[in-house]
Amino acid sequence: MLRLLAPFLLFAVGLLSTPTYAQPTVRVDHLIIRVHDMDAALAFYHTALGFPIQSRDEYPRTVTLSDPSFPLVLEQVPHPALGGYPAHTQTSLSLQAADLTATMQRLRDEGITFSHDPPIPYGQNTQGEPLGVTTWIEDPSGNVVSLLEQHRSPDSSFTGVRIYNLGFYIPGSQIDAGLRFCSVLGFTPLTSIYAHNYPMQDAAGTFAFMLHGREEPTPLSRAAYPDHAQFLLVFSTNDLDATQTSLQHHPGVQVHLPDSHDTNGNVVAFQNPFGITSLLMEVPAVPSP
């Protein structure tokens, strides 16, 4: 009897010893900042804003800057941004300053100008009071960055400037379509208390990025990618084939091979229904215990 059961017992042991993997999980991995002048970009992001250099092994093609949230990767491209903020759909970058007044003075000394000087109030709390003040600055390649200070920061220990959030600017009339697209990647709204602005969370419940509804911006030309300066949000997945298939079945999404700049690892580029290009890279799955 044991001889007859032996093959089945071996099969069962094999099942128990085979590692299992979770369903495809998509997360925000890092932000690529494409610039047409690497030295000017370093003067802006490193010298003026204070982001430390993590690696410059591939200078001048790429330089990686560090931040507690995730890396900022500067990449050299031939042309400046096509522009159009906020008239075009695009990826956004917001930075938080511990002391916006002091930061703006330091940036003035570097010759940087502001959309609003003094800065203007933004948002409202439950008492109808502004959440803080904000202004916008433009890097030497034409990428527009939001710079803000919260009146009551949940973390008063930090100094200088850090990443506050990333996001997508899309038409406000298409915010529901934007939420449906985000769900394809596994992102869901964290809360809906902000009008036309949705904080999105990943499958683990961690804040990932903002979905901003704006007054009917037009889709940025496909020609902006790959040779023009822009922000590119890079997502990671533990199953590129499955995630890519889901994207390809969603209306309005175009998936294609990345350009020559994106040669590290298993990567595809995709354009969402609003004309914004992002990258998707595969990170090996970790076996479940």
N, C-alpha and C positions, 0 to 999 in steps of 0.2 A: 504493500500500500504506500509506504514512504517513497519507494522508487517511482511509483506513478505520480505522486504529488510533488516530487522534487522539481520538475520544470516550472510548475505553478508557483512554488515557493520562491524559486530564483527570480521569476518574473515580478512577484510582489516585492521582494527585497530591492530589485532594480528600480521599481517605482518610488520606493521610499528614499532611495539614495540619489535619485535624479533631482537636481535643483529646479525649483519652480521660479517663474518670473512674473512680475506684476504686469498689468496691462500697460500699453504705451503711455508714458508720462511725459508731458511737455512742460518745460520751465523756461524762464528768462535766464540766459547764460551771460551775455555781456552786450555792450553797445559799441558798435563801430562808428567812429566819427571820420568820415571821409573829407579830406582837406586837399587843397591844391598847392599849399605851401607848408611843408612840414616844419620848418624853422619858425615861421610866423605862428603856426598852431601851437608849438611848444611854448612860445613866448606868451600866448593867450591862456592856454589851459594849465600849464605848469608854472610859469613865472608869475603871471598875474592872478590866476584863480587859485593856485597853490596845490594842484593835484600832484602827488609824488610820482616820480618815474619808477615803474616796476621793472621794465625791460626796454632796452634800446638796442638789442642784439641785431635787429634787422633794420636799423636806421640807415637811410632815410625812408625806406619803403613803409615800415610800420614802427610805432613806438607805443608801448602799453603803459597806461597810467593807472594808479591804484586808488580805490575808494572802498570804504567798509561794505558797500552794497555789492558791487561787482566791478570788474575792470572796464576801463574806457580804452579802446584800441584806436589810436590815430592811424589812418591809412592814407597814403599819398595817391591822388588821382590827378588826371590832367587838367580838369576844369573846375572853376568855382561853382557854387550852387546856382541853380536856375532861379532861385528866389521864389517869392510869392507868399511869404508869411504875412498874415494868416490866410491869404487868399487861396492857397492850395492845400489839399490833404497831404499829410506828412507825419513822420515820426517826430515826437517832441522830447525835449530834455529840459527838466526843471532842476535848478540847483538851489539849495538852502544856505543862506548865510547866517552865521551866529550873530553878526552885527552888520546889518546891511549898510548903515551909514559909513562905517569904517571901510567896508569892502568897496563901496562905490568911490570913496575918496582914493583908495589905492588904485582902482581901475582908471580913474580920471588921470592919475599921475602917469599911467601907461598909455594915455591917449585914447582910451575907450570911451565911447559915448553911449547914451541910454535913450530908450524910447520915452521914458518918463523920469524927469529929474526935477523935483523930488519924486520918489516912487508913489504909486497909487494904492489904495486899499483893494484887497481881493477877498472874495468869499464872505460868508456870514456864519456866526455861531447861532445857537438856539435862541439867544437873546437879541439877535439882529445886529450884533457887533462884528466888525471886520475880523477875519482870521489873522490878517497880517497885512504887509505891504509888499508890492512887487514892481519890477521893471523888467525890460528886455534888453539884451545886448546881442551883438552880432559878431561872430568870430571872423578872422581875416578871410575865410573862404565863403562867407555869406550864410553860414548856418546860424539860426536864431535860437538863443538860449534864454529861458525864463530864470530870473534871479529873484528870490523872495526871502522874507524874514517872517517867521510866525511870531505873533504877539505872545503866545503861551506855548513854547516848544515843549513837547513831552520829554525831550532830552536836553537839559541845559548844560551838560558837561562838555559838549563838543565846541570847538573853536574853528574859525576859518570858514571854508565852503565845502559842502558835500552834496552828493546826489540826493535830491528830494524824491523825484519820480520820473519815469519815462511814460510815454503814452502815444496814442494815435489821435490826430485831428481828423475827424470825418464830418460829413454833413449832419447837422442836427436832425433833419427830417429822416435820416436813415439810421438812427441810433439803434432801432430794433434789429435791423439787418446786421449792424455791427456786433450786437450781442450774440446773434445767431452764428456769425462767423467765428467769434471768440470761443463759442461752445464746441466748435469742431476741433479746436486745439485743446479742449479740456478746461478752459477758463470760464469762470462764472462770476457774477457780480458779488462783491463783498458786502456792499450796501448800496442803497439808491437814494440816500438823503441829499446828495448834491444834484441840483437840476442840470440835466444834460451832461453830467460828468460821473462816470461809473468806475470806482476802484474795482479792478478785476483780480481774482485770486486763482491760484493754481489748485491742482487736485489735493494738495496737502493743506489747503486753507491759508497759504502764505500770500500776502499781497504781491502782485506781479507787475501791473502797469495800470495806467489810466486810459479809459476810453472817453475822449472829449467830443461832444457834439457841438459844432460851430455853425455859424451862419453860412450855409451852402458854399463851402470851399470847392473849387473845381479839382478834379484828379490831376496830380502832378504827372507831367508827361513821362511815358515809359522811357524816353530818351535820357532822363536823369540818371538812370542806372544803366551801365556801371561807371561812367566816366566823369560824373559831376559830384561835387561835394554834397554830402547829405548825411543824416543819421540813419543807421541801419540797425534795427533791433535783431539780435541773434538769439534764437530759441534752441534749446537742446531737447532731444528725445531719445528714449532708449530703444525705439523701434522706428527707424527712418522709413522703411517701406510701408508700414501700416499707417503712419502719420501722413506720409505723402499721398497715399491712396485716399485717405479721408479728405485731404485738401483738394485733390483732383476732382472729387465728386461734388464739391460745393460750388454752386453757381458763381461765376464771376472771378474765380481764382485761377491764376496761371502759374504753373510750376515749371521751372526750367533749370538747366544747369547754371551754376554760378559763373561769374566772369573770372578772368585770369588771376584776380587778386585773391580769390577765395579758393586756395588750393590745399589747405590743411585739413585732412580728414575727409569724412564722408558728409558732404554738404550739398544742399540744394537751395536755390533761391525761389521765392514765390511772391507773387503780386496779389494782394488781397482785393476784394471787390471795389475798393476805393482808390486804387492806383498806387498803394504804398508797398514798396518792396521790403521784405525781410529775409533773413537767412535761417535755415533749419539744419542743425548739425546733429549727428548721432553720437551719443555717449553710451558706452556699453552698459547693459543692465547689470544690476547687482543681484546675485542669487538670494532668494528669500531663505531665511534659516529654517 
